[in-house]
Amino acid sequence: MPQHSTYTAKPKTRNRTEIPEKYRWDLSAIFPDPQGWEIAFADLSKEVEKLASFRGRLNEGEGKALLEFLTLHDEVSIASYRVWYYPSLAFDTDQRDNSLDAQRQRVEELFARINTATSWYSPEVISLGLENVRSWMDANKGLALYRFALEELFRQAEHILDEKGEHLLALSSRFASTPSSTYQMLSTADVKHRLITLSDGEEVTVTPGAYRSLLTSLRNQQDREAVFRAHYELYKEKVNTYSSIYSGVLQRGWFYAQARGYDTVIESKLHGDNIPTSVVETLVENARANSGALQRYHTLRKKYLGLERYDLYDGFVPLANLDPRYGYDEVRELILASVKPFGDEYVRKMEEAFDNRWIDVYENEGKRSGAYSAGVYGIHPYMLLNYQDTLDDVFTLAHELGHTMHSLLSDENQPFVYSSYTIFVAEVASTMNEALLLEEMLRRTEDPVERVLLLEHAIEGITGTFYTQALFADFELRAHRAVEAGEPITSETLSQTYKQLLNDYYGDSVDKDDLYRVTWARIPHFYQSPYYVYQYATCYASTATILKKMRGEDPDIAAEASSKYMELLKSGGSDHPMELLKKAGVDLNDPETVRAVGRQLEELVALLESELEKLSKKS
């Protein structure tokens, strides 16, 4: 385990050339050099006319032309991955490089041409008739590979417009992103973040990136309140503008839902993955009704921190005043040991990610913030980190490795057409890795201070990934339903809705400063990806269900659960996500699946309470 320290200065952002090569991506696996990319880009550009040439010909040769088109489309898509990610990954390591940004824009324009050249495809396939296409697939083994994809197209046929209608909606997409881009400009480009003076005289600028780290590190409650107000008052001052932008998002969703013949916006968002709206409704209803453990946790925090008044901004400061450092090379063995339940082959594949420069590890000047895993079909996934040796960084590494292994196993076991998995199952792999890492770290330490730190992290994972995202989903559902019912959308109606949800989820365990009413205004997913956040919560519930079976006393049941989980990772998008999860032993229509998360949180809070009692006795 790492050495403990009460404070470690954050490393300065380095020049990229100062970072050893082994900690930087090797993009030569995609193309050996920029000239190779230019050649591939030119070749891909030529394929646009070939795709368009199949228009009106899909009925030729009793499925032969359809198979030729699908094969070509897959080849173009595989090439597109490589042509896109080569400059895009490089750009993310230095977003000051305008030449790389220009390359990305060239690819985006090419993608727009490809989409236009193939916009006729869905309506034309539908016109062929399902029984006709099925007879071709029965007679043609090559075409039969696409059975699930083609039958999915017919399943969604009632919501696919004719060629003119699809073309019109394609044209409208050019301004459909206006609300999200306006939100981005208002919140990033046109904002002046506030400079405040802390109780020790230090001046800090409260940027979105610094907000959480400040609340985590400041032990003085007045300082935390000052940070909170500096951040949230920016949204309150422009709350009517944010309301107008979000109203545009809501109306856009309702327009596209009605244009395609859906009864509600949520139905239009879930229909593509064949997910019933009851899944989201079950999630929010049961998360809201089973928030007792969440309230118990914050009541415990208030008591242990000795605060007379306890607000949401006090929920970030660690109970254990400890700042352990976890070196990147040091945690490699820890993470690999945590995934041993999945077998030697899984561990070996994960070692490849560490050894073969799949991971861009450290922050450097101009590098994109955050972390992600990007799968490049036919090559391997690439992971971006901004590793700073913190506990959060260790779990972020495990999280992204979960996505990487999911992509790798899917690509190795599925043809391209089914290699991509939906977000609905994506976070299962990442949260599973985090859960296993937590267990491994708790096994390795008896230090109550460190155990408190680890248990807090696990609890924050549930509160942040499950309860907070369920609350967000609850808000989105109410806001969209208000638009569908023709009700007015104002800053006051939105803020009142959010305030009610805070009361529903947190009860009296948190004082809830009235400024928190405007939280909805700052959530990027509301503007950029409506009805997205609920999937974080459902994935967490799925992970909890699978993990419970893997932890069982019966070794046969545990082995079977692990085997089914591996099959889930290998399945990619070869079936509807609800069906894939059912094969892994998860039914998200069952309220018990959601309620199990509350019980898991109860267990962790009880453990935390026990460790805090040990610390109290020591002191």
VEXDREN-2710 file (C-alpha; in Angstrom, 1 decimal):
% VEXDREN-2710
k/r/px/py/pz
1/MET/0.0/0.0/0.0
2/PRO/1.2/3.6/-0.5
3/GLN/3.0/5.8/1.9
4/HIS/0.7/8.2/3.8
5/SER/1.2/12.0/3.8
6/THR/-1.0/14.7/5.2
7/TYR/-0.2/16.9/2.1
8/THR/1.4/16.5/-1.2
9/ALA/1.7/19.4/-3.7
10/LYS/0.0/18.8/-7.0
11/PRO/2.6/18.2/-9.7
12/LYS/3.0/21.0/-12.2
13/THR/1.7/20.5/-15.7
14/ARG/4.7/19.4/-17.8
15/ASN/5.7/19.9/-21.4
16/ARG/4.8/16.7/-23.3
17/THR/8.3/16.0/-24.4
18/GLU/9.3/15.8/-20.7
19/ILE/7.1/12.8/-20.1
20/PRO/8.8/9.4/-20.8
21/GLU/7.6/7.7/-24.0
22/LYS/6.3/4.7/-22.2
23/TYR/3.6/6.9/-20.6
24/ARG/2.5/8.3/-23.9
25/TRP/0.3/6.9/-26.6
26/ASP/1.8/5.1/-29.6
27/LEU/-0.5/6.1/-32.5
28/SER/1.7/4.3/-35.1
29/ALA/-0.5/1.2/-34.6
30/ILE/-3.2/3.2/-36.4
31/PHE/-1.0/4.8/-39.1
32/PRO/2.8/4.8/-39.3
33/ASP/3.0/8.5/-40.0
34/PRO/0.8/11.6/-41.0
35/GLN/1.4/10.7/-44.7
36/GLY/-0.2/7.3/-44.2
37/TRP/-3.2/9.1/-42.7
38/GLU/-3.5/11.4/-45.7
39/ILE/-3.5/8.5/-48.1
40/ALA/-6.2/6.7/-46.0
41/PHE/-8.3/9.9/-45.9
42/ALA/-8.1/10.3/-49.7
43/ASP/-9.0/6.6/-50.2
44/LEU/-12.0/7.0/-47.8
45/SER/-13.2/10.0/-49.6
46/LYS/-13.4/8.0/-52.8
47/GLU/-15.8/5.5/-51.2
48/VAL/-18.5/8.1/-50.8
49/GLU/-19.6/7.8/-54.4
50/LYS/-19.5/4.0/-54.2
51/LEU/-21.9/4.0/-51.3
52/ALA/-24.2/6.4/-53.1
53/SER/-24.1/4.2/-56.3
54/PHE/-26.2/1.5/-54.5
55/ARG/-29.2/3.8/-54.2
56/GLY/-32.2/2.1/-55.9
57/ARG/-30.3/-1.2/-56.4
58/LEU/-30.7/-3.0/-53.1
59/ASN/-33.3/-5.3/-54.6
60/GLU/-30.9/-6.7/-57.3
61/GLY/-29.7/-10.3/-57.1
62/GLU/-32.0/-11.5/-54.3
63/GLY/-29.9/-10.0/-51.6
64/LYS/-26.6/-9.9/-53.4
65/ALA/-26.6/-6.1/-53.8
66/LEU/-27.7/-5.6/-50.2
67/LEU/-24.8/-7.7/-49.0
68/GLU/-22.4/-5.8/-51.2
69/PHE/-23.6/-2.5/-49.8
70/LEU/-23.4/-3.7/-46.1
71/THR/-20.0/-5.1/-46.6
72/LEU/-18.7/-1.9/-48.2
73/HIS/-20.4/0.1/-45.5
74/ASP/-18.6/-1.9/-42.8
75/GLU/-15.3/-1.4/-44.6
76/VAL/-15.9/2.3/-44.8
77/SER/-16.9/2.4/-41.1
78/ILE/-13.8/0.6/-40.0
79/ALA/-11.6/2.9/-42.0
80/SER/-13.5/5.9/-40.6
81/TYR/-12.6/4.8/-37.0
82/ARG/-8.9/5.0/-37.9
83/VAL/-9.1/8.1/-40.0
84/TRP/-11.0/9.9/-37.2
85/TYR/-9.0/8.7/-34.1
86/TYR/-5.5/9.3/-35.5
87/PRO/-5.8/13.1/-35.5
88/SER/-8.5/13.2/-32.7
89/LEU/-6.3/11.3/-30.2
90/ALA/-3.3/13.4/-31.1
91/PHE/-5.4/16.6/-30.7
92/ASP/-6.6/15.6/-27.2
93/THR/-2.9/15.5/-26.1
94/ASP/-2.4/19.1/-27.2
95/GLN/-5.6/21.0/-28.0
96/ARG/-3.5/24.1/-28.9
97/ASP/-2.5/22.4/-32.2
98/ASN/-4.7/24.1/-34.8
99/SER/-3.4/21.8/-37.6
100/LEU/-4.7/18.7/-35.7
101/ASP/-8.0/20.5/-35.2
102/ALA/-8.2/21.2/-38.9
103/GLN/-7.7/17.5/-39.7
104/ARG/-10.5/16.7/-37.3
105/GLN/-12.8/19.2/-39.1
106/ARG/-11.9/17.6/-42.4
107/VAL/-13.0/14.2/-41.1
108/GLU/-16.2/15.7/-39.7
109/GLU/-17.0/17.1/-43.1
110/LEU/-16.3/13.8/-44.8
111/PHE/-18.6/12.0/-42.3
112/ALA/-21.4/14.5/-43.2
113/ARG/-20.9/13.6/-46.8
114/ILE/-21.0/9.8/-46.0
115/ASN/-24.3/10.3/-44.0
116/THR/-25.8/12.3/-46.9
117/ALA/-24.7/9.6/-49.4
118/THR/-26.4/6.9/-47.3
119/SER/-29.5/8.7/-46.0
120/TRP/-31.7/6.7/-48.5
121/TYR/-30.6/3.4/-47.1
122/SER/-33.1/2.8/-44.3
123/PRO/-36.3/3.8/-46.2
124/GLU/-35.1/1.7/-49.2
125/VAL/-34.5/-1.4/-47.1
126/ILE/-38.0/-1.0/-45.5
127/SER/-39.5/-0.8/-48.9
128/LEU/-38.1/-4.3/-49.7
129/GLY/-40.3/-5.9/-47.1
130/LEU/-39.3/-7.9/-44.1
131/GLU/-40.4/-11.3/-45.4
132/ASN/-38.5/-10.7/-48.6
133/VAL/-35.3/-9.8/-46.8
134/ARG/-35.7/-12.7/-44.5
135/SER/-35.9/-15.1/-47.4
136/TRP/-32.7/-13.6/-48.8
137/MET/-30.9/-14.1/-45.4
138/ASP/-32.1/-17.7/-45.1
139/ALA/-30.6/-18.4/-48.5
140/ASN/-27.4/-16.3/-48.1
141/LYS/-25.0/-17.1/-45.3
142/GLY/-23.1/-13.9/-45.7
143/LEU/-26.3/-11.8/-45.5
144/ALA/-27.5/-13.8/-42.5
145/LEU/-24.7/-12.3/-40.5
146/TYR/-26.7/-9.0/-40.6
147/ARG/-30.0/-10.6/-39.4
148/PHE/-30.2/-8.9/-36.1
149/ALA/-29.2/-5.5/-37.6
150/LEU/-31.7/-5.8/-40.5
151/GLU/-34.5/-7.0/-38.3
152/GLU/-33.8/-4.1/-35.9
153/LEU/-34.3/-1.8/-38.9
154/PHE/-37.8/-3.2/-39.5
155/ARG/-38.6/-3.1/-35.8
156/GLN/-38.1/0.6/-35.9
157/ALA/-39.7/1.0/-39.3
158/GLU/-42.8/2.8/-38.0
159/HIS/-40.6/5.6/-36.8
160/ILE/-38.5/5.9/-40.0
161/LEU/-39.8/8.5/-42.4
162/ASP/-39.8/8.3/-46.2
163/GLU/-36.8/9.5/-48.1
164/LYS/-38.0/13.2/-48.2
165/GLY/-38.8/13.1/-44.5
166/GLU/-35.4/11.7/-43.5
167/HIS/-33.7/14.2/-45.7
168/LEU/-35.6/17.0/-44.0
169/LEU/-34.7/15.8/-40.5
170/ALA/-31.1/15.4/-41.6
171/LEU/-31.1/19.1/-42.7
172/SER/-32.6/20.1/-39.3
173/SER/-29.7/18.4/-37.5
174/ARG/-27.5/21.2/-38.6
175/PHE/-29.1/23.5/-36.1
176/ALA/-30.2/20.9/-33.6
177/SER/-27.0/21.3/-31.7
178/THR/-27.5/25.0/-31.2
179/PRO/-28.9/24.7/-27.6
180/SER/-25.9/22.6/-26.4
181/SER/-23.4/24.8/-28.2
182/THR/-25.0/27.9/-26.7
183/TYR/-24.9/26.4/-23.3
184/GLN/-21.2/25.6/-23.8
185/MET/-20.4/29.2/-24.9
186/LEU/-22.3/30.7/-22.0
187/SER/-20.8/28.4/-19.4
188/THR/-17.2/28.3/-20.7
189/ALA/-16.2/30.9/-23.3
190/ASP/-18.3/33.8/-22.0
191/VAL/-18.0/33.3/-18.3
192/LYS/-15.6/35.1/-15.9
193/HIS/-15.0/32.9/-12.9
194/ARG/-14.8/34.5/-9.6
195/LEU/-11.7/35.1/-7.5
196/ILE/-12.3/34.6/-3.8
197/THR/-10.1/35.0/-0.7
198/LEU/-10.0/32.1/1.7
199/SER/-9.8/32.3/5.5
200/ASP/-6.0/31.9/5.4
201/GLY/-5.6/34.8/2.9
202/GLU/-5.0/32.6/-0.1
203/GLU/-6.8/33.8/-3.3
204/VAL/-8.3/31.1/-5.6
205/THR/-10.3/31.3/-8.8
206/VAL/-13.4/29.1/-8.6
207/THR/-13.4/27.3/-12.0
208/PRO/-15.6/24.3/-12.7
209/GLY/-12.4/22.2/-12.7
210/ALA/-11.3/23.5/-9.4
211/TYR/-14.7/23.4/-7.7
212/ARG/-14.7/19.8/-6.5
213/SER/-11.0/19.8/-5.6
214/LEU/-11.5/22.9/-3.5
215/LEU/-14.5/21.5/-1.6
216/THR/-12.6/18.3/-1.0
217/SER/-9.4/20.0/0.3
218/LEU/-10.9/22.9/2.4
219/ARG/-11.4/21.9/6.0
220/ASN/-13.0/25.3/7.0
221/GLN/-16.7/25.3/6.4
222/GLN/-16.9/29.0/5.7
223/ASP/-14.3/28.5/2.9
224/ARG/-16.4/25.7/1.4
225/GLU/-19.5/27.9/1.5
226/ALA/-17.6/30.7/-0.2
227/VAL/-16.5/28.4/-3.0
228/PHE/-20.0/27.1/-3.4
229/ARG/-21.5/30.6/-3.7
230/ALA/-18.9/31.8/-6.1
231/HIS/-19.6/28.8/-8.4
232/TYR/-23.4/28.7/-8.1
233/GLU/-24.2/32.4/-8.2
234/LEU/-22.8/32.5/-11.8
235/TYR/-25.7/30.2/-12.8
236/LYS/-28.3/32.1/-10.7
237/GLU/-27.3/35.4/-12.3
238/LYS/-28.1/33.9/-15.7
239/VAL/-30.8/31.5/-14.7
240/ASN/-33.4/32.9/-17.1
241/THR/-31.0/32.5/-20.0
242/TYR/-30.2/28.9/-19.0
243/SER/-34.0/28.3/-18.7
244/SER/-34.5/29.5/-22.2
245/ILE/-31.7/27.3/-23.5
246/TYR/-33.0/24.3/-21.7
247/SER/-36.5/25.0/-23.0
248/GLY/-35.0/24.8/-26.4
249/VAL/-33.6/21.4/-25.6
250/LEU/-36.9/20.1/-24.3
251/GLN/-38.9/21.5/-27.3
252/ARG/-36.3/20.0/-29.7
253/GLY/-36.7/16.6/-28.2
254/TRP/-40.5/16.8/-28.3
255/PHE/-40.3/18.0/-32.0
256/TYR/-38.2/15.0/-33.1
257/ALA/-40.3/12.6/-31.0
258/GLN/-43.5/13.8/-32.6
259/ALA/-41.9/13.9/-36.1
260/ARG/-41.1/10.2/-35.8
261/GLY/-44.5/9.2/-34.3
262/TYR/-43.5/8.6/-30.7
263/ASP/-45.9/9.4/-27.8
264/THR/-43.2/10.7/-25.5
265/VAL/-39.6/12.0/-25.7
266/ILE/-38.3/9.2/-23.4
267/GLU/-39.9/6.6/-25.7
268/SER/-38.0/8.1/-28.6
269/LYS/-34.8/7.9/-26.7
270/LEU/-35.2/4.4/-25.5
271/HIS/-36.8/2.7/-28.5
272/GLY/-33.5/2.4/-30.4
273/ASP/-32.2/-0.1/-27.8
274/ASN/-35.6/-1.6/-27.2
275/ILE/-35.7/-0.5/-23.6
276/PRO/-39.1/0.0/-22.1
277/THR/-39.8/3.3/-20.4
278/SER/-40.7/1.3/-17.3
279/VAL/-37.0/0.8/-16.7
280/VAL/-36.4/4.5/-16.1
281/GLU/-39.7/4.9/-14.1
282/THR/-38.7/1.9/-11.9
283/LEU/-35.3/3.4/-11.4
284/VAL/-36.4/6.8/-10.2
285/GLU/-39.4/5.6/-8.2
286/ASN/-37.4/3.1/-6.2
287/ALA/-34.3/5.3/-5.9
288/ARG/-36.4/8.1/-4.4
289/ALA/-38.3/5.7/-2.2
290/ASN/-35.2/3.9/-0.9
291/SER/-33.0/6.9/-0.1
292/GLY/-32.8/6.1/3.6
293/ALA/-29.2/4.9/3.4
294/LEU/-28.3/8.1/1.6
295/GLN/-29.8/10.2/4.3
296/ARG/-28.1/8.0/7.0
297/TYR/-24.7/8.6/5.4
298/HIS/-25.0/12.4/5.5
299/THR/-26.4/12.3/9.0
300/LEU/-23.3/10.3/10.0
301/ARG/-21.0/12.8/8.2
302/LYS/-22.6/15.7/10.0
303/LYS/-22.1/14.1/13.4
304/TYR/-18.5/13.1/12.7
305/LEU/-17.5/16.5/11.3
306/GLY/-19.1/18.2/14.3
307/LEU/-21.1/20.6/12.2
308/GLU/-24.2/22.4/13.6
309/ARG/-25.3/23.1/10.0
310/TYR/-24.5/20.6/7.2
311/ASP/-25.1/21.4/3.6
312/LEU/-24.4/19.6/0.3
313/TYR/-21.1/21.4/-0.2
314/ASP/-20.0/19.8/3.1
315/GLY/-20.4/16.3/1.5
316/PHE/-17.1/16.5/-0.4
317/VAL/-14.6/17.0/2.4
318/PRO/-13.1/13.6/3.5
319/LEU/-13.8/12.4/7.0
320/ALA/-10.2/11.1/7.2
321/ASN/-7.6/13.8/7.1
322/LEU/-5.3/11.7/4.9
323/ASP/-3.7/12.3/1.6
324/PRO/-2.2/9.0/0.3
325/ARG/-0.2/9.0/-2.9
326/TYR/-0.6/6.1/-5.4
327/GLY/2.2/6.1/-8.0
328/TYR/1.0/4.9/-11.4
329/ASP/3.6/2.1/-11.7
330/GLU/2.8/1.0/-8.1
331/VAL/-0.9/0.5/-8.7
332/ARG/-0.5/-1.7/-11.7
333/GLU/0.0/-4.8/-9.6
334/LEU/-2.9/-3.8/-7.4
335/ILE/-5.4/-3.4/-10.3
336/LEU/-4.2/-6.6/-12.0
337/ALA/-4.6/-8.6/-8.7
338/SER/-8.2/-7.2/-8.3
339/VAL/-9.4/-8.7/-11.6
340/LYS/-8.0/-12.2/-11.1
341/PRO/-11.5/-13.6/-10.6
342/PHE/-11.9/-13.2/-14.4
343/GLY/-9.0/-15.5/-15.2
344/ASP/-5.5/-15.4/-16.4
345/GLU/-6.4/-14.5/-20.0
346/TYR/-8.3/-11.4/-18.9
347/VAL/-5.3/-10.4/-16.7
348/ARG/-2.9/-10.9/-19.6
349/LYS/-5.0/-8.8/-21.9
350/MET/-5.1/-6.0/-19.3
351/GLU/-1.3/-6.2/-19.0
352/GLU/-1.1/-5.4/-22.7
353/ALA/-2.8/-2.1/-22.1
354/PHE/-0.1/-1.2/-19.5
355/ASP/2.9/-2.5/-21.5
356/ASN/2.1/-1.5/-25.1
357/ARG/1.4/2.2/-24.7
358/TRP/-2.3/2.1/-25.0
359/ILE/-2.5/4.6/-22.1
360/ASP/-1.6/8.3/-22.2
361/VAL/-1.0/8.7/-18.5
362/TYR/0.0/12.2/-17.3
363/GLU/-1.2/15.7/-17.7
364/ASN/0.7/17.9/-20.0
365/GLU/0.3/21.5/-21.3
366/GLY/-2.6/21.7/-23.7
367/LYS/-3.9/18.2/-22.9
368/ARG/-7.7/17.6/-22.7
369/SER/-9.0/17.2/-19.2
370/GLY/-10.7/14.2/-17.8
371/ALA/-10.4/10.5/-18.8
372/TYR/-11.8/8.2/-21.4
373/SER/-11.3/4.9/-23.3
374/ALA/-11.7/5.0/-27.1
375/GLY/-12.0/1.7/-29.0
376/VAL/-10.4/1.7/-32.4
377/TYR/-11.8/-1.4/-34.2
378/GLY/-9.1/-3.7/-35.6
379/ILE/-6.3/-2.0/-33.6
380/HIS/-7.0/-1.7/-29.9
381/PRO/-8.5/0.8/-27.4
382/TYR/-6.7/3.9/-26.3
383/MET/-7.1/5.4/-22.9
384/LEU/-6.6/9.0/-21.9
385/LEU/-5.8/9.9/-18.3
386/ASN/-4.6/12.9/-16.4
387/TYR/-3.0/10.9/-13.6
388/GLN/-1.9/12.8/-10.5
389/ASP/-1.3/10.0/-8.0
390/THR/-4.6/10.5/-6.0
391/LEU/-7.1/7.8/-4.9
392/ASP/-9.6/9.2/-7.4
393/ASP/-7.0/8.7/-10.1
394/VAL/-6.5/5.0/-9.1
395/PHE/-10.2/4.3/-9.4
396/THR/-10.4/6.3/-12.7
397/LEU/-7.6/4.1/-14.1
398/ALA/-9.5/0.9/-13.1
399/HIS/-12.8/2.4/-14.4
400/GLU/-11.3/3.2/-17.9
401/LEU/-9.6/-0.2/-18.0
402/GLY/-13.0/-1.7/-17.6
403/HIS/-14.2/0.1/-20.7
404/THR/-11.0/-0.9/-22.5
405/MET/-11.4/-4.6/-21.7
406/HIS/-15.1/-4.4/-22.8
407/SER/-14.1/-2.9/-26.1
408/LEU/-11.3/-5.4/-26.6
409/LEU/-13.3/-8.5/-25.9
410/SER/-16.2/-7.2/-28.0
411/ASP/-14.0/-6.5/-31.0
412/GLU/-12.3/-9.9/-30.7
413/ASN/-15.5/-11.8/-30.5
414/GLN/-17.9/-9.8/-32.8
415/PRO/-17.9/-8.8/-36.4
416/PHE/-17.8/-5.0/-36.9
417/VAL/-21.5/-4.6/-37.2
418/TYR/-22.0/-5.8/-33.6
419/SER/-18.8/-4.6/-32.1
420/SER/-20.2/-1.4/-30.6
421/TYR/-22.1/-1.8/-27.3
422/THR/-24.6/0.7/-26.0
423/ILE/-24.1/3.1/-23.0
424/PHE/-26.8/1.1/-21.3
425/VAL/-24.3/-1.7/-20.7
426/ALA/-21.0/0.2/-21.0
427/GLU/-20.8/1.4/-17.4
428/VAL/-21.3/-2.2/-16.0
429/ALA/-17.7/-3.0/-17.0
430/SER/-16.2/0.1/-15.5
431/THR/-18.1/0.0/-12.2
432/MET/-17.3/-3.7/-11.9
433/ASN/-13.6/-3.0/-12.0
434/GLU/-14.0/-0.2/-9.4
435/ALA/-15.9/-2.6/-7.1
436/LEU/-13.2/-5.3/-7.4
437/LEU/-10.5/-2.8/-6.8
438/LEU/-12.1/-1.5/-3.6
439/GLU/-12.4/-5.1/-2.3
440/GLU/-8.7/-5.7/-3.1
441/MET/-7.6/-2.5/-1.3
442/LEU/-9.7/-3.2/1.8
443/ARG/-8.2/-6.7/2.0
444/ARG/-4.7/-5.2/2.1
445/THR/-5.1/-2.7/4.9
446/GLU/-6.2/-2.8/8.6
447/ASP/-5.5/0.9/9.1
448/PRO/-8.8/2.4/10.2
449/VAL/-7.9/5.8/8.7
450/GLU/-7.2/4.3/5.3
451/ARG/-10.2/2.1/5.5
452/VAL/-12.4/5.1/6.2
453/LEU/-10.9/6.8/3.1
454/LEU/-11.7/3.7/1.0
455/LEU/-15.2/3.2/2.3
456/GLU/-15.9/6.9/1.7
457/HIS/-14.8/6.5/-1.8
458/ALA/-17.0/3.5/-2.3
459/ILE/-20.0/5.3/-0.8
460/GLU/-19.4/8.4/-2.9
461/GLY/-19.4/6.0/-5.9
462/ILE/-22.9/4.9/-5.0
463/THR/-24.2/8.3/-4.0
464/GLY/-22.7/10.0/-7.1
465/THR/-23.2/7.3/-9.7
466/PHE/-26.5/5.9/-8.5
467/TYR/-28.5/8.4/-6.4
468/THR/-27.3/11.6/-8.0
469/GLN/-27.8/10.3/-11.5
470/ALA/-31.2/8.9/-10.5
471/LEU/-32.2/12.3/-9.2
472/PHE/-31.0/13.9/-12.5
473/ALA/-33.1/11.4/-14.4
474/ASP/-36.1/12.1/-12.2
475/PHE/-35.7/15.8/-13.0
476/GLU/-35.4/15.2/-16.8
477/LEU/-38.5/13.0/-16.8
478/ARG/-40.5/15.7/-15.0
479/ALA/-39.2/18.5/-17.3
480/HIS/-39.9/16.6/-20.5
481/ARG/-43.3/15.5/-19.3
482/ALA/-44.2/19.2/-18.6
483/VAL/-43.4/20.1/-22.2
484/GLU/-45.3/17.2/-23.5
485/ALA/-48.3/18.4/-21.5
486/GLY/-48.0/21.9/-22.9
487/GLU/-47.0/23.4/-19.5
488/PRO/-44.8/26.5/-19.4
489/ILE/-41.1/26.1/-18.8
490/THR/-39.6/28.9/-16.7
491/SER/-36.6/29.2/-14.4
492/GLU/-38.9/29.2/-11.5
493/THR/-40.8/26.0/-12.5
494/LEU/-37.4/24.2/-13.2
495/SER/-35.9/25.4/-9.9
496/GLN/-39.0/24.4/-7.9
497/THR/-38.9/21.0/-9.4
498/TYR/-35.3/20.5/-8.5
499/LYS/-35.8/21.8/-5.0
500/GLN/-38.6/19.3/-4.5
501/LEU/-36.3/16.4/-5.6
502/LEU/-33.6/17.5/-3.2
503/ASN/-36.2/17.3/-0.4
504/ASP/-37.4/13.9/-1.6
505/TYR/-33.9/12.3/-1.8
506/TYR/-32.1/14.0/1.1
507/GLY/-34.9/14.7/3.6
508/ASP/-33.7/16.4/6.7
509/SER/-30.2/15.0/6.6
510/VAL/-28.9/18.1/4.6
511/ASP/-29.9/21.7/5.2
512/LYS/-29.9/22.5/1.4
513/ASP/-29.0/26.1/0.8
514/ASP/-31.7/27.6/-1.4
515/LEU/-29.1/28.4/-4.1
516/TYR/-29.0/24.7/-4.8
517/ARG/-32.4/25.1/-6.5
518/VAL/-30.5/26.2/-9.7
519/THR/-28.3/23.1/-9.9
520/TRP/-30.2/22.0/-13.0
521/ALA/-28.7/25.0/-14.9
522/ARG/-25.1/23.7/-14.6
523/ILE/-25.6/20.0/-15.6
524/PRO/-24.0/19.6/-19.1
525/HIS/-25.8/16.3/-19.8
526/PHE/-29.2/18.0/-19.6
527/TYR/-28.2/20.2/-22.6
528/GLN/-25.9/17.9/-24.5
529/SER/-27.3/14.3/-24.0
530/PRO/-30.9/14.3/-22.7
531/TYR/-32.0/11.0/-21.1
532/TYR/-28.4/9.8/-20.9
533/VAL/-27.6/10.0/-17.1
534/TYR/-30.1/7.3/-16.1
535/GLN/-27.8/4.7/-17.6
536/TYR/-25.1/5.4/-15.1
537/ALA/-27.6/4.4/-12.4
538/THR/-29.0/1.3/-14.1
539/CYS/-25.5/0.1/-14.9
540/TYR/-24.6/0.5/-11.2
541/ALA/-27.6/-1.5/-10.2
542/SER/-26.6/-4.2/-12.8
543/THR/-23.1/-4.4/-11.4
544/ALA/-24.3/-4.7/-7.9
545/THR/-26.5/-7.7/-8.9
546/ILE/-23.7/-9.5/-10.7
547/LEU/-21.2/-8.8/-8.0
548/LYS/-23.5/-10.2/-5.3
549/LYS/-23.7/-13.5/-7.2
550/MET/-19.9/-13.5/-7.6
551/ARG/-19.4/-12.9/-3.9
552/GLY/-21.8/-15.8/-2.9
553/GLU/-20.6/-18.7/-0.8
554/ASP/-21.4/-21.3/-3.4
555/PRO/-18.3/-21.5/-5.6
556/ASP/-20.3/-22.9/-8.6
557/ILE/-22.8/-20.0/-8.5
558/ALA/-19.9/-17.5/-8.2
559/ALA/-18.0/-19.2/-11.2
560/GLU/-21.2/-19.2/-13.3
561/ALA/-21.8/-15.5/-12.5
562/SER/-18.2/-14.6/-13.5
563/SER/-18.6/-16.7/-16.7
564/LYS/-21.9/-15.0/-17.7
565/TYR/-20.3/-11.6/-17.0
566/MET/-17.4/-12.4/-19.4
567/GLU/-20.0/-13.4/-22.1
568/LEU/-21.7/-10.0/-21.6
569/LEU/-18.4/-8.3/-22.4
570/LYS/-17.9/-10.4/-25.4
571/SER/-21.4/-9.9/-26.8
572/GLY/-20.9/-6.3/-27.9
573/GLY/-24.2/-5.1/-29.5
574/SER/-25.3/-8.5/-30.8
575/ASP/-28.6/-8.3/-29.0
576/HIS/-30.8/-5.8/-27.2
577/PRO/-29.1/-4.6/-24.0
578/MET/-31.9/-5.7/-21.8
579/GLU/-31.6/-9.2/-23.2
580/LEU/-27.8/-9.2/-22.8
581/LEU/-28.2/-8.2/-19.2
582/LYS/-30.8/-10.9/-18.6
583/LYS/-28.3/-13.5/-19.9
584/ALA/-25.9/-12.1/-17.3
585/GLY/-28.6/-12.5/-14.6
586/VAL/-29.9/-9.0/-14.4
587/ASP/-33.5/-7.8/-14.8
588/LEU/-33.8/-4.1/-14.6
589/ASN/-37.6/-4.3/-14.7
590/ASP/-37.5/-5.9/-11.3
591/PRO/-37.6/-3.3/-8.5
592/GLU/-35.4/-5.6/-6.4
593/THR/-32.5/-4.9/-8.7
594/VAL/-32.7/-1.2/-7.9
595/ARG/-33.4/-1.7/-4.2
596/ALA/-30.3/-3.9/-3.9
597/VAL/-28.2/-0.8/-4.3
598/GLY/-29.8/0.8/-1.3
599/ARG/-29.0/-2.3/0.7
600/GLN/-25.4/-2.3/-0.5
601/LEU/-25.1/1.3/0.6
602/GLU/-26.6/0.4/4.0
603/GLU/-23.8/-2.2/4.5
604/LEU/-21.1/0.2/3.5
605/VAL/-22.4/3.0/5.8
606/ALA/-22.5/0.5/8.7
607/LEU/-18.9/-0.5/8.0
608/LEU/-17.9/3.2/7.8
609/GLU/-19.6/3.8/11.1
610/SER/-17.7/1.0/12.7
611/GLU/-14.3/2.3/11.4
612/LEU/-15.1/5.8/12.6
613/GLU/-15.9/4.4/16.1
614/LYS/-12.4/2.8/16.1
615/LEU/-10.9/6.2/15.2
616/SER/-12.9/7.9/18.0
617/LYS/-11.6/5.4/20.5
618/LYS/-8.0/5.9/19.4
619/SER/-8.3/9.7/19.8
END
